[in-house]
Amino acid sequence: MGYIKEPKGIDFVVDPTPLTVEDRKKISDIIAHYKSTGQKMPLSKTMREPRYSKTIKKKEIA
C-alpha cells in the first residue's frame, strides 16, 4: 500500500466513524471470543451487510 499525494491546495482529512454503544459491545464480544478460543466468531447476516446501501456501477462513474 502506498501513499496518496495531496494535490496542491487540497487537504485530505480522514475522520473516524463514530461507533454506537451497540457497535462497541459487538466489537468487544468478537475480540473476547477470539482471545479465548483463537478462532474467528461467526458473524450474523446483519453484521456482514455493507454500511452503504447504494453501490456504484462502472457505468455511473464514467
A tleap script that builds the chain and sets N, CA, C and O, in Angstrom:
source leaprc.protein.ff14SB
mol = sequence {
  NMET GLY TYR ILE LYS GLU PRO LYS GLY ILE
  ASP PHE VAL VAL ASP PRO THR PRO LEU THR
  VAL GLU ASP ARG LYS LYS ILE SER ASP ILE
  ILE ALA HIE TYR LYS SER THR GLY GLN LYS
  MET PRO LEU SER LYS THR MET ARG GLU PRO
  ARG TYR SER LYS THR ILE LYS LYS LYS GLU
  ILE CALA
}
set mol.1.N position { 0.842 -1.164 0.000 }
set mol.1.CA position { 0.000 0.000 0.000 }
set mol.1.C position { 0.890 1.231 0.000 }
set mol.1.O position { 1.844 1.312 0.774 }
set mol.2.N position { 0.588 2.164 -0.843 }
set mol.2.CA position { 1.431 3.347 -0.955 }
set mol.2.C position { 0.762 4.576 -0.375 }
set mol.2.O position { -0.342 4.531 0.168 }
set mol.3.N position { 1.471 5.656 -0.512 }
set mol.3.CA position { 0.964 6.930 -0.029 }
set mol.3.C position { 0.187 7.628 -1.132 }
set mol.3.O position { 0.476 7.452 -2.316 }
set mol.4.N position { -0.789 8.410 -0.742 }
set mol.4.CA position { -1.542 9.221 -1.690 }
set mol.4.C position { -1.030 10.643 -1.567 }
set mol.4.O position { -1.026 11.220 -0.480 }
set mol.5.N position { -0.600 11.203 -2.686 }
set mol.5.CA position { -0.113 12.578 -2.661 }
set mol.5.C position { -1.306 13.522 -2.733 }
set mol.5.O position { -2.233 13.326 -3.519 }
set mol.6.N position { -1.259 14.541 -1.901 }
set mol.6.CA position { -2.316 15.540 -1.919 }
set mol.6.C position { -2.028 16.542 -3.025 }
set mol.6.O position { -0.910 17.048 -3.132 }
set mol.7.N position { -3.028 16.830 -3.844 }
set mol.7.CA position { -2.837 17.891 -4.838 }
set mol.7.C position { -2.614 19.224 -4.131 }
set mol.7.O position { -3.050 19.402 -2.993 }
set mol.8.N position { -1.951 20.142 -4.783 }
set mol.8.CA position { -1.685 21.447 -4.171 }
set mol.8.C position { -3.000 22.151 -3.881 }
set mol.8.O position { -3.883 22.211 -4.736 }
set mol.9.N position { -3.125 22.678 -2.679 }
set mol.9.CA position { -4.314 23.414 -2.288 }
set mol.9.C position { -5.449 22.551 -1.768 }
set mol.9.O position { -6.505 23.076 -1.413 }
set mol.10.N position { -5.257 21.240 -1.714 }
set mol.10.CA position { -6.299 20.340 -1.224 }
set mol.10.C position { -5.742 19.522 -0.078 }
set mol.10.O position { -4.658 18.950 -0.193 }
set mol.11.N position { -6.476 19.458 1.036 }
set mol.11.CA position { -6.079 18.657 2.189 }
set mol.11.C position { -7.046 17.488 2.332 }
set mol.11.O position { -8.263 17.670 2.368 }
set mol.12.N position { -6.486 16.291 2.411 }
set mol.12.CA position { -7.309 15.116 2.675 }
set mol.12.C position { -7.447 14.968 4.184 }
set mol.12.O position { -6.447 14.949 4.900 }
set mol.13.N position { -8.669 14.864 4.664 }
set mol.13.CA position { -8.918 14.686 6.083 }
set mol.13.C position { -9.714 13.403 6.248 }
set mol.13.O position { -10.748 13.218 5.607 }
set mol.14.N position { -9.232 12.522 7.106 }
set mol.14.CA position { -9.909 11.262 7.367 }
set mol.14.C position { -10.421 11.297 8.790 }
set mol.14.O position { -9.641 11.279 9.742 }
set mol.15.N position { -11.734 11.347 8.933 }
set mol.15.CA position { -12.351 11.354 10.255 }
set mol.15.C position { -12.832 9.954 10.590 }
set mol.15.O position { -13.381 9.268 9.728 }
set mol.16.N position { -12.639 9.524 11.809 }
set mol.16.CA position { -13.157 8.210 12.186 }
set mol.16.C position { -14.688 8.227 12.250 }
set mol.16.O position { -15.300 9.236 12.601 }
set mol.17.N position { -15.275 7.113 11.910 }
set mol.17.CA position { -16.721 6.978 12.008 }
set mol.17.C position { -17.082 6.721 13.465 }
set mol.17.O position { -16.566 5.776 14.062 }
set mol.18.N position { -17.947 7.529 14.048 }
set mol.18.CA position { -18.305 7.303 15.452 }
set mol.18.C position { -19.083 5.993 15.603 }
set mol.18.O position { -19.953 5.673 14.793 }
set mol.19.N position { -18.752 5.252 16.648 }
set mol.19.CA position { -19.410 3.976 16.900 }
set mol.19.C position { -20.509 4.147 17.936 }
set mol.19.O position { -20.385 4.939 18.870 }
set mol.20.N position { -21.577 3.399 17.758 }
set mol.20.CA position { -22.645 3.401 18.750 }
set mol.20.C position { -22.235 2.480 19.890 }
set mol.20.O position { -21.275 1.720 19.766 }
set mol.21.N position { -22.951 2.549 20.983 }
set mol.21.CA position { -22.682 1.689 22.136 }
set mol.21.C position { -22.866 0.223 21.731 }
set mol.21.O position { -22.110 -0.647 22.162 }
set mol.22.N position { -23.874 -0.038 20.903 }
set mol.22.CA position { -24.134 -1.409 20.445 }
set mol.22.C position { -22.975 -1.940 19.596 }
set mol.22.O position { -22.576 -3.096 19.741 }
set mol.23.N position { -22.430 -1.084 18.700 }
set mol.23.CA position { -21.300 -1.493 17.868 }
set mol.23.C position { -20.059 -1.783 18.719 }
set mol.23.O position { -19.350 -2.760 18.478 }
set mol.24.N position { -19.806 -0.935 19.707 }
set mol.24.CA position { -18.657 -1.161 20.592 }
set mol.24.C position { -18.797 -2.488 21.340 }
set mol.24.O position { -17.819 -3.216 21.512 }
set mol.25.N position { -20.019 -2.798 21.784 }
set mol.25.CA position { -20.268 -4.054 22.506 }
set mol.25.C position { -20.006 -5.250 21.590 }
set mol.25.O position { -19.377 -6.223 22.005 }
set mol.26.N position { -20.488 -5.180 20.338 }
set mol.26.CA position { -20.270 -6.273 19.389 }
set mol.26.C position { -18.784 -6.487 19.125 }
set mol.26.O position { -18.306 -7.621 19.094 }
set mol.27.N position { -18.063 -5.393 18.935 }
set mol.27.CA position { -16.627 -5.491 18.682 }
set mol.27.C position { -15.915 -6.091 19.879 }
set mol.27.O position { -15.037 -6.938 19.715 }
set mol.28.N position { -16.279 -5.666 21.083 }
set mol.28.CA position { -15.673 -6.215 22.303 }
set mol.28.C position { -15.947 -7.712 22.432 }
set mol.28.O position { -15.065 -8.479 22.819 }
set mol.29.N position { -17.178 -8.125 22.104 }
set mol.29.CA position { -17.525 -9.553 22.166 }
set mol.29.C position { -16.712 -10.365 21.168 }
set mol.29.O position { -16.248 -11.459 21.488 }
set mol.30.N position { -16.537 -9.841 19.971 }
set mol.30.CA position { -15.770 -10.544 18.939 }
set mol.30.C position { -14.310 -10.684 19.368 }
set mol.30.O position { -13.713 -11.748 19.205 }
set mol.31.N position { -13.736 -9.612 19.914 }
set mol.31.CA position { -12.335 -9.660 20.363 }
set mol.31.C position { -12.179 -10.635 21.520 }
set mol.31.O position { -11.224 -11.412 21.548 }
set mol.32.N position { -13.106 -10.604 22.477 }
set mol.32.CA position { -13.036 -11.518 23.620 }
set mol.32.C position { -13.148 -12.966 23.170 }
set mol.32.O position { -12.447 -13.830 23.696 }
set mol.33.N position { -14.017 -13.243 22.210 }
set mol.33.CA position { -14.165 -14.607 21.680 }
set mol.33.C position { -12.868 -15.066 21.008 }
set mol.33.O position { -12.431 -16.200 21.201 }
set mol.34.N position { -12.263 -14.186 20.227 }
set mol.34.CA position { -11.013 -14.547 19.540 }
set mol.34.C position { -9.887 -14.802 20.542 }
set mol.34.O position { -9.111 -15.745 20.382 }
set mol.35.N position { -9.802 -13.969 21.564 }
set mol.35.CA position { -8.733 -14.144 22.557 }
set mol.35.C position { -8.905 -15.435 23.346 }
set mol.35.O position { -7.916 -16.070 23.713 }
set mol.36.N position { -10.150 -15.832 23.612 }
set mol.36.CA position { -10.367 -17.031 24.420 }
set mol.36.C position { -10.264 -18.319 23.598 }
set mol.36.O position { -9.828 -19.346 24.119 }
set mol.37.N position { -10.659 -18.279 22.319 }
set mol.37.CA position { -10.665 -19.505 21.518 }
set mol.37.C position { -9.607 -19.535 20.431 }
set mol.37.O position { -9.204 -20.612 19.992 }
set mol.38.N position { -9.147 -18.365 19.987 }
set mol.38.CA position { -8.197 -18.306 18.886 }
set mol.38.C position { -8.861 -18.490 17.527 }
set mol.38.O position { -8.177 -18.654 16.517 }
set mol.39.N position { -10.189 -18.461 17.501 }
set mol.39.CA position { -10.934 -18.630 16.251 }
set mol.39.C position { -11.813 -17.412 16.007 }
set mol.39.O position { -12.226 -16.725 16.942 }
set mol.40.N position { -12.090 -17.159 14.731 }
set mol.40.CA position { -12.979 -16.062 14.388 }
set mol.40.C position { -14.399 -16.409 14.800 }
set mol.40.O position { -14.828 -17.559 14.701 }
set mol.41.N position { -15.109 -15.414 15.256 }
set mol.41.CA position { -16.503 -15.594 15.651 }
set mol.41.C position { -17.374 -15.522 14.393 }
set mol.41.O position { -17.220 -14.598 13.594 }
set mol.42.N position { -18.285 -16.483 14.205 }
set mol.42.CA position { -19.156 -16.394 13.025 }
set mol.42.C position { -20.053 -15.164 13.132 }
set mol.42.O position { -20.684 -14.936 14.165 }
set mol.43.N position { -20.107 -14.371 12.061 }
set mol.43.CA position { -20.886 -13.148 12.076 }
set mol.43.C position { -22.301 -13.406 11.588 }
set mol.43.O position { -22.528 -14.235 10.707 }
set mol.44.N position { -23.248 -12.683 12.173 }
set mol.44.CA position { -24.623 -12.803 11.724 }
set mol.44.C position { -24.770 -12.103 10.379 }
set mol.44.O position { -23.905 -11.322 9.985 }
set mol.45.N position { -25.847 -12.377 9.686 }
set mol.45.CA position { -26.054 -11.818 8.358 }
set mol.45.C position { -26.101 -10.290 8.398 }
set mol.45.O position { -25.605 -9.647 7.473 }
set mol.46.N position { -26.676 -9.697 9.427 }
set mol.46.CA position { -26.786 -8.239 9.502 }
set mol.46.C position { -25.424 -7.575 9.676 }
set mol.46.O position { -25.227 -6.444 9.233 }
set mol.47.N position { -24.486 -8.264 10.315 }
set mol.47.CA position { -23.165 -7.683 10.509 }
set mol.47.C position { -22.333 -7.750 9.235 }
set mol.47.O position { -21.355 -7.015 9.104 }
set mol.48.N position { -22.703 -8.624 8.287 }
set mol.48.CA position { -21.945 -8.757 7.056 }
set mol.48.C position { -22.412 -7.789 5.971 }
set mol.48.O position { -21.745 -7.637 4.948 }
set mol.49.N position { -23.551 -7.134 6.188 }
set mol.49.CA position { -24.066 -6.208 5.189 }
set mol.49.C position { -23.189 -4.966 5.149 }
set mol.49.O position { -22.698 -4.521 6.187 }
set mol.50.N position { -22.987 -4.399 3.959 }
set mol.50.CA position { -22.177 -3.183 3.871 }
set mol.50.C position { -22.887 -2.007 4.524 }
set mol.50.O position { -24.115 -1.973 4.593 }
set mol.51.N position { -22.105 -1.042 5.004 }
set mol.51.CA position { -22.673 0.133 5.641 }
set mol.51.C position { -23.412 1.013 4.635 }
set mol.51.O position { -24.399 1.664 4.979 }
set mol.52.N position { -22.934 1.029 3.399 }
set mol.52.CA position { -23.540 1.873 2.380 }
set mol.52.C position { -24.437 1.015 1.514 }
set mol.52.O position { -23.999 -0.002 0.976 }
set mol.53.N position { -25.689 1.417 1.375 }
set mol.53.CA position { -26.646 0.595 0.650 }
set mol.53.C position { -26.537 0.777 -0.859 }
set mol.53.O position { -26.859 -0.146 -1.607 }
set mol.54.N position { -26.092 1.942 -1.328 }
set mol.54.CA position { -26.014 2.189 -2.759 }
set mol.54.C position { -24.650 1.744 -3.280 }
set mol.54.O position { -23.612 2.128 -2.743 }
set mol.55.N position { -24.669 0.940 -4.319 }
set mol.55.CA position { -23.417 0.537 -4.949 }
set mol.55.C position { -23.245 1.333 -6.226 }
set mol.55.O position { -24.215 1.607 -6.933 }
set mol.56.N position { -22.029 1.697 -6.515 }
set mol.56.CA position { -21.732 2.480 -7.704 }
set mol.56.C position { -21.273 1.537 -8.801 }
set mol.56.O position { -20.341 0.753 -8.618 }
set mol.57.N position { -21.923 1.620 -9.914 }
set mol.57.CA position { -21.560 0.782 -11.047 }
set mol.57.C position { -20.542 1.514 -11.912 }
set mol.57.O position { -20.450 2.741 -11.874 }
set mol.58.N position { -19.782 0.755 -12.688 }
set mol.58.CA position { -18.761 1.367 -13.545 }
set mol.58.C position { -19.370 2.353 -14.534 }
set mol.58.O position { -18.734 3.354 -14.864 }
set mol.59.N position { -20.577 2.098 -15.013 }
set mol.59.CA position { -21.224 2.979 -15.974 }
set mol.59.C position { -21.531 4.330 -15.333 }
set mol.59.O position { -21.453 5.356 -16.009 }
set mol.60.N position { -21.880 4.356 -14.043 }
set mol.60.CA position { -22.202 5.594 -13.364 }
set mol.60.C position { -20.963 6.443 -13.153 }
set mol.60.O position { -21.052 7.670 -13.122 }
set mol.61.N position { -19.802 5.803 -13.005 }
set mol.61.CA position { -18.563 6.528 -12.749 }
set mol.61.C position { -18.094 7.236 -14.021 }
set mol.61.O position { -17.658 8.387 -13.973 }
set mol.62.N position { -18.186 6.545 -15.151 }
set mol.62.CA position { -17.675 7.088 -16.414 }
set mol.62.C position { -18.513 8.172 -16.991 }
set mol.62.O position { -18.187 8.707 -18.050 }
savepdb mol mol.pdb
quit
